[in-house]
Amino acid sequence: MTPIPRLLGLSSIPVLALLLSACGGAGSTTAADLTANAPTSSAMALEVAGTTSADATLPDDPTLPTTPAPGAADTDPCHPHLFARTAEVAWRLNAIFRRHLRHVDALVARHPSLVAGDSATWSQTGTALEPQRQFTMTRSADGLTYAFELDLAPAGQAPPAWTKVFWGSLTDSTSGTVKGRTGAMTFDEDALHAVVPAERLTGTIDLTFDQVKDPSRPAPGVKRTTAVAFHGFSFGPYDRHGPRDGSYTHLSEPGVGGLMSYQDSVVLLCPANPDALPADTTTVARWFLAADGAVHGRADARAAGGQIAAGDTWLGASCRSVAPGTDPATTSFAGYWMMKLEDGTGATVAGSAHQAGSGVACDPAFGAVPALGDASTDFDFTQPATFPGAW
């Protein structure tokens, strides 16, 4: 399973920033064009339901359960805090990306140290406080593809012995009035740790993205798809799970809706878990801007392993309706939530459900609402995830 454990919750998806702000082209000024197409932390950040966080700080021990976000159901350890969990996952992914991208941010804010043809290099050496850094971008002859590489060296090392810690490329896929960017990049946590021992993450992360701006679509006409794959990833010496693999998929259409689907290892507090055993979980969070002006969201999750008996499955669901921009990480309000434990036949072993108010708790646009005592309405995790109004 993948990293990024803790209590379940949900949130993530930003607007198309710098990667779609420049059209590129072989005829434009090289330094300005390369700078505009640099992979910065703001351009790659994930957002959920209109909120985004790109904090670079991660806790030392990510396997410990968090304190639930504020809300009426916080006193119930069986409440599936799915929206808060998804928001936390997005925040953690942004924080991981920024460990590398903050160096790119700092460099491209300066003038390049060297410009030669279709290539530019930014460098900062001699510093005794920060790692010495060097970032290089090269534009292809047709002006459509940009390759980049970030190299670091220990602070104060003279001459600097550069280590490649981040690399990738992006390609302009513009067609007519539809502007697009596709690309891939790799974050090497082992290389980063070798240069900066205080960085405790290990393993590698591959990220692919497809970003589109289409004026024929609902304003702002932006669609972002990001896929993240972890390989032998660990948070470091405090990570009780050890190295693991995993994958995350994030889709955002600002002003329309989005989704996030991910696998994780999580210390669930319910059923009883006195030994803090991690369970393998799958979560699908979806949201959209409804006609009433509110963001309607639903998250479904399942878990097995850990303290859950072999053959049994933990299932959780949570629905909510909030004002646009409400941060899911700071409120756990849910119009409807359900948590149950099913045996191998689909029969409910234990569980509980709650609905707030008398209105429709779950938007029917998301499909059948999972019921406490009926397995026939359980969410189908084998089907491709989508959200209402998606392109």
Secondary structure as UniProt FT lines:
FT   HELIX           18..20
FT   TURN            26..27
FT   HELIX           30..36
FT   HELIX           41..44
FT   STRAND          47..48
FT   TURN            49..50
FT   STRAND          51..52
FT   TURN            62..63
FT   TURN            72..75
FT   TURN            77..78
FT   HELIX           82..108
FT   STRAND          114..116
FT   TURN            117..118
FT   STRAND          119..124
FT   STRAND          132..139
FT   TURN            141..142
FT   STRAND          145..153
FT   TURN            155..156
FT   STRAND          163..172
FT   TURN            176..177
FT   STRAND          178..188
FT   HELIX           189..195
FT   TURN            197..198
FT   STRAND          202..213
FT   TURN            215..216
FT   TURN            219..220
FT   STRAND          222..234
FT   TURN            237..238
FT   TURN            240..241
FT   STRAND          244..253
FT   TURN            254..256
FT   STRAND          257..267
FT   TURN            274..275
FT   STRAND          278..289
FT   TURN            291..292
FT   STRAND          295..304
FT   TURN            306..307
FT   TURN            310..311
FT   STRAND          313..322
FT   TURN            324..325
FT   TURN            328..330
FT   STRAND          336..342
FT   TURN            344..345
FT   STRAND          348..355
FT   HELIX           364..366
FT   TURN            372..373
FT   HELIX           375..377
FT   TURN            381..382
FT   TURN            388..389
//
